[in-house]
Amino acid sequence: MGSLETQMATSQERDQDLLYLNSKLTDLEDRSRRDNIRLLGIPDNEEGTDIQAFLSSTLSKLTSLNFDPPLEFQRVHRVGPKRTDTTLRPVRSSPVYYATIRPG
């Protein structure tokens, strides 16, 4: 019976470890998501070949703010597969840092 009890204890420890790691993973994913900026209503291919420059320029125009230094992004991409219908895919970005904003 000692072997069975040892296996049960080991199984319970692994279950606890799994719960802890799952909690940590959820926390890391949530922290990563909170930095995302999601833009809706931008037609596909509107950004041309440099989506980062397009996004920086668009945000400056939309907000009438000058960003000093210019905005930089860790990543910028469209969400989801290319669509054949008229549904627009959102643009998701994650800034490298948050710039000091000075009124234009």
VENWO-V718852 format. One record per pair of residues at least 12 apart in sequence whose ideal C-beta (glycine too) atoms are under 6 Angstrom apart, sorted by sequence separation. I is the first residue (numbers start at 0). J is the second residue. D is the distance in whole Angstrom. If there is no record, write none. Layout:
I|J|D / I|J|D
//
This chain:
77|90|6 / 78|91|5 / 55|69|6 / 55|70|4 / 75|92|4 / 74|93|5 / 72|92|5 / 73|93|5 / 51|72|5 / 54|75|6 / 72|94|6 / 73|95|5 / 51|75|5 / 71|95|4 / 50|75|5 / 70|98|6 / 66|98|4 / 67|99|6 / 67|101|6 / 64|100|5 / 65|101|5 / 54|92|6 / 65|103|5 / 64|103|6 / 63|103|5 / 41|90|6 / 39|89|5 / 37|89|5 / 38|90|4 / 37|91|5 / 35|91|6 / 36|92|5 / 35|93|5 / 34|93|5
//
